[in-house]
Amino acid sequence: MRLLVSAAIKLKPFLLLLASPTYLRTNTNTNRTVSFRNGSALLLQTRNLGFSRRRASSSTMAETTAVQVKEKIDLTDTERKIFDTLLNTLHHFDLNTELRVAGGWVRDKLLGKECYDIDIALDNMLGRKFADKVTKYLSDTGGKPPAGFGIIPSNPDQSKHLETARMMLFELWIDFVNLRCEDYNENSRIPTMKFGTAEEDAYRRDLTINSLFYNINTNSVEDLTGRGIEDLKSGKIVTPLPPKATFLDDPLRVLRAIRFGSRFVFILDEELKKAATSDEVKTALAAKISRERVGTEIDLMITGNQPVKAMTYICDLTLFWIVFNLPPKCEPAVSEGCDRLSVAYLDAAWKLIQLIGCSPFNDEQRRLSLYAALFIPFRMTTYKDNKGKEIPIVNYIFRDSLKRKASDAETVINIHRALKKFLSLIPSLVSADKEVSGIDWADELVDVPAPSKLRVLTGLLLREIKDFWRVALLISTLLYPTDVDCTQDILSKNFQLDKRRDLFTEVENAIIKLGLEKVWDVKPLVNGKEIMNVLQLKSGGPLVREWQQKLLAWQLAHPSGTAEECFDWMKETHQKRIKRE
């Protein structure tokens, strides 16, 4: 099938004779700034060979929303300088090369959005060679040399087929790569890469809205699939070639389709959805794509403007357990429907953040709060590593399934561990008398005066989770009160989020009123060496750590206390303990 599509493009002169004049007239844009470069004829070629893109049904079209698409691309001053430098390089070395900006930059500029991701596609030269020419041109003409330069090697085993040259021009990173054509043999899914035409390259793109080119030489937009502009205007996510073949070529495209569909609130094509749910595509996604690339796509969804929509798509397309892969044995076993519950918690957290307002959370706190909400159903689930040690399943998801940094896993696990303590403190923090009772983890604070216990316990908890205490509070409000099973409320979205917003605000204000907002920055009044002197110890150990905790509790109970007072209290308490023993 792939060879036939390639052959169709190569037989272009013959196939153009088959094109209907009426069809061409009705599908050609006459605006001078947008050139379709025979895109309509190419669309007809694929139809004649049996690869027609099925038009959307009336029900699907009814769901789409018209999108405002600009008629021309307006360049910024920086973009103009970059493109002029590239064109001057061509003239300086008398190169017969066409330069095209590919993909996302073209799409975003037509949507009126700024984009700083410029990928240059070359029709007859490797990216590395042209980047060298640009460097040489700048040197020959006394221009400022590139601030940075590098080569990203190809990795066919992970569907990264082309070597990419990268350099910084006018404080923007620019990627250079050749236009590609792929030849497959029967025994391998890894193609042989060679130079291709712009048409061949466009049809090998992941989505029609990403297959558009901006030709720098002619200052025009090229829609070589004949569908890019149309699908951009109608808000549809469609693949240039049949979606199953497109996804099997590079299974990561399934996640990219989901990400762009959610980001722009576009409708996924029905044929695309059918292909994404096929066992063959899911198997390829699990086996062929590195976990780093999967994790990067998921992170882009979570930090995007529609994280819930993205995760809902992943659920609907039965990809949740492919993406968030779990180890073979979990305790307790993950229940059926847990994926839906995870997305429902994410939805509740996302909406609650909107109600509260984004100001209490920075970008990292917002990102990890959404992960923490998504993984709420797994917070009690563990697995055993090779040494038989019980590890939270969330650790496995972050570090093995998504290959995210270890600190992400640690932070989310700490948030989950803090939930029980936070939930036990909420009734006291919102009550009028602030009395603490029935808290099983507060027994060790026998020397703390009753009126100070709430401040001490809250302070100790906040010192454990530091800057993420508001995130832990946010997640706690989703689980409060603890004596009610909120699963059905979550799934039915009957969750009274306005009341949970009020609860969040009330607890937050109580913590601020206690003077604990940055309590982890408070330095101990008595250091470890002084503790060892009082205890007459030659080295540290559990006893020193125990006293550090006691002294910290005293300090939280006496926010105006001095180092001398703290030191005296320790010596007095230690003497009493010796006499009792």
Number of C-alpha atoms within 10 A of each C-alpha: 11 15 11 13 18 19 14 21 17 14 12 14 11 11 17 15 10 12 17 11 10 8 12 15 11 9 16 17 13 10 10 10 15 20 21 25 18 19 21 22 26 22 19 23 24 20 14 14 13 12 17 15 17 12 10 13 10 8 8 14 15 9 13 17 14 13 16 13 17 15 14 16 19 12 12 10 8 13 16 13 14 19 18 14 17 21 18 15 20 20 13 15 12 9 14 11 15 18 24 29 23 27 24 19 21 26 25 19 17 21 17 15 10 12 12 12 17 20 21 28 26 24 20 17 18 19 23 21 12 22 25 13 18 23 17 17 21 16 13 10 9 9 12 11 16 18 12 12 18 13 15 13 12 13 11 15 12 17 19 15 18 19 17 22 24 21 21 16 20 14 12 17 17 21 23 26 23 27 28 22 20 19 13 14 10 5 6 8 16 18 15 14 15 12 17 18 16 24 23 22 21 28 22 23 20 26 26 28 28 25 29 29 27 24 18 18 15 12 14 19 25 27 26 28 31 24 23 27 25 16 20 23 19 18 23 29 28 29 30 26 23 17 23 22 15 24 25 22 22 22 27 24 21 26 23 18 25 27 25 22 22 24 17 15 19 23 21 21 21 15 17 19 20 12 21 27 17 13 11 14 22 22 13 16 25 18 13 19 17 17 21 15 15 22 21 14 18 22 16 16 23 23 15 16 14 18 24 24 20 26 27 21 21 23 17 14 18 17 21 19 13 16 20 18 17 17 14 8 11 17 14 11 12 14 9 8 9 15 23 18 19 24 28 23 27 27 23 24 26 18 16 22 21 11 14 18 11 12 8 12 17 11 11 11 17 20 19 20 27 26 22 30 29 25 24 23 18 22 19 14 17 21 22 16 11 7 6 8 10 14 14 20 22 28 21 20 20 22 18 17 22 22 17 18 10 11 12 19 22 15 18 27 18 16 27 22 16 20 21 14 18 23 19 20 22 22 17 17 23 16 12 8 9 19 15 20 14 9 11 9 11 16 9 9 16 10 12 18 13 15 13 17 22 24 24 24 22 20 24 19 19 23 19 15 19 16 17 23 21 21 25 24 23 25 28 25 25 22 21 19 14 13 7 8 11 16 15 11 12 22 17 10 14 11 16 12 19 13 11 20 20 14 18 22 15 14 21 19 15 20 20 11 10 15 14 20 20 15 17 16 10 12 10 14 17 19 14 14 14 12 21 17 11 13 16 9 13 9 10 12 10 8 12 19 13 11 18 18 14 18 21 21 21 22 22 25 21 17 11 8 13 13 14 11 12 18 18 12 14 20 14 10 12 15 14 11 10 8 7 7 6
